[in-house]
Amino acid sequence: MSDNANHEQQLLPYELRTPRITLENDVISPPETYRMFEESIGVMRHHKTIYTDWEFEAVDPM
């Protein structure tokens, strides 16, 4: 782990752990459900870009 990553982890009020279960390998669901998970994860990951940079918040206020 880099010095910066170690420093950031020390500032967190919780412990980061590697997940035991993954969506890709351990969850069995229909393709449509998996697609909805991926879309939701993408929205969370890129929230600032979508809502602030692209100004989507004007048409979809949170």
N, C-alpha and C positions, 0 to 999 in steps of 0.2 A: 504494500500500500504506500502511496506517495506521502510525503510530509504534509502536503495540503489536505489530502483525504483524511489522514490521522487527526489533524487539527480540527477539521470540520466534524468528524465523528465525536471528538471530545466535547464539542459544544452542544450536541444533540441530547435532549432529555430522555432518549430511548436508545435501545441497542439495535443496531442493524444486523439482521441475520439472513443467511441464504434460505430461501423458501424450500420447504420439504415437498410441497405439491405445486405443480405448475399447470397453468391453463392448457398449454399445448400438449403435455404428455399424460396428465392424470385425470382430466375432466372429460367425461364423455357427454357430448351434447349434439343436437342436430346442427348441420352447417349454418342454418339461419341464426341460431342462438350464438354460435361462435362468431359469426359476422357482426352481430350486435355488440358482443363483448369487445371485439377489436375496434369497432367504431367508437364506443364509449371511452375506451382507453385512449384512443387518438385524440378525442375531444379534450380529455383531461390533460394529456401531455402537451397539447398545443393551445390551451385555453387563452393565454395572453395574446398569441398571434391572431387567433380567430376573433376574439371579442374586443381586443384593444387595437391592435395594429390594423386589422381589416374592418374595424368598427361595426362588427356584427351585433354588438350590444345595443345599438340603436333600434334594431328590429326584433331582438330577443333579450329583453332586460331580465336579469337574473333576480 
